[in-house]
């Protein structure tokens, strides 16, 4: 049973991060911040090794950043920089992905 709980914790943290991301100004669902933070803090409050804590924090940060940086997709099209349609979408997606990884690393 404990292995099942350990495998479910990253999924719960990603979902909690997504709920916290919905409280961003663009979405305006600020009460969901508590629904995202309470389970995350409950999972992260248990004593673990520092590497495990960092990984679980990174899952939470990635879930949060995935929605919080959704405004990044509004930068498309980047034709004013000389990119075509496909290149513009790829640059925007790459920038969003880098921001999500950076936030996951910082939160972790």
C-alpha positions in Angstrom: 0.0 0.0 0.0 2.8 2.4 0.7 4.3 2.0 -2.8 0.9 2.9 -4.2 0.8 6.1 -2.1 4.3 7.0 -3.1 3.4 6.7 -6.8 0.3 8.8 -6.4 2.1 11.7 -4.6 3.7 13.2 -7.7 0.3 13.1 -9.5 -1.4 14.8 -6.5 1.3 17.5 -6.4 1.0 18.2 -10.1 -2.8 18.5 -9.7 -2.3 20.7 -6.7 0.0 22.9 -8.7 -2.5 23.2 -11.5 -5.1 24.3 -9.0 -2.7 26.9 -7.7 -2.0 28.0 -11.3 -5.8 28.6 -11.8 -5.5 31.3 -9.1 -3.3 33.4 -11.4 -4.6 36.8 -12.4 -5.6 35.8 -15.9 -8.0 33.1 -14.6 -9.0 34.9 -11.4 -10.1 31.8 -9.4 -8.2 32.9 -6.3 -10.0 30.6 -3.8 -8.5 27.6 -5.6 -5.1 28.7 -4.2 -6.1 27.2 -0.9 -7.3 24.0 -2.5 -3.9 23.7 -4.2 -1.7 24.6 -1.3 -3.3 22.6 1.5 -2.7 19.1 -0.1 0.7 20.1 -1.3 1.8 21.3 2.2 0.3 18.1 3.7 2.4 15.9 1.4 5.5 18.0 1.7 5.3 18.2 5.5 6.2 14.6 6.1 9.9 14.0 6.8 11.9 12.7 3.8 15.3 12.9 2.3 16.3 16.2 0.8 16.4 14.8 -2.7 12.8 13.4 -2.4 11.6 16.8 -1.0 13.2 18.6 -4.0 11.7 16.2 -6.5 8.2 16.5 -5.0 8.6 20.3 -4.8 9.6 20.3 -8.5 6.4 18.4 -9.4 4.3 21.0 -7.6 6.2 23.8 -9.3 5.9 22.3 -12.7 2.1 21.9 -12.3 1.8 25.5 -11.1 4.0 27.0 -13.8 2.2 25.0 -16.6 -0.9 27.1 -16.0 0.6 30.2 -14.7 2.7 30.8 -17.8 -0.2 30.1 -20.1 -0.2 33.8 -21.0 3.1 33.0 -22.8 1.0 31.5 -25.6 -0.6 34.9 -26.3 2.8 36.0 -27.6 2.2 34.0 -30.8 2.5 35.1 -33.7 6.1 36.3 -33.6 6.1 37.4 -37.2 7.4 40.8 -36.1 10.6 39.0 -35.2 10.8 37.5 -38.6 9.5 34.0 -37.7 7.0 32.2 -39.9 3.8 30.5 -38.4 5.5 27.2 -37.5 8.7 28.7 -36.2 6.6 31.1 -34.1 4.7 28.3 -32.5 7.9 26.3 -31.8 9.6 29.3 -30.2 6.6 30.1 -28.1 6.3 26.4 -27.0 10.0 26.2 -26.3 9.9 29.4 -24.2 6.9 28.1 -22.2 8.7 24.8 -21.6 11.9 26.5 -20.4 9.9 28.7 -18.0 8.1 25.6 -16.6 11.4 23.8 -16.1 12.9 26.9 -14.4 10.0 27.3 -12.0 10.0 23.6 -11.2 13.7 23.8 -10.4 13.3 26.9 -8.2 10.3 25.5 -6.3 12.0 22.2 -5.9 
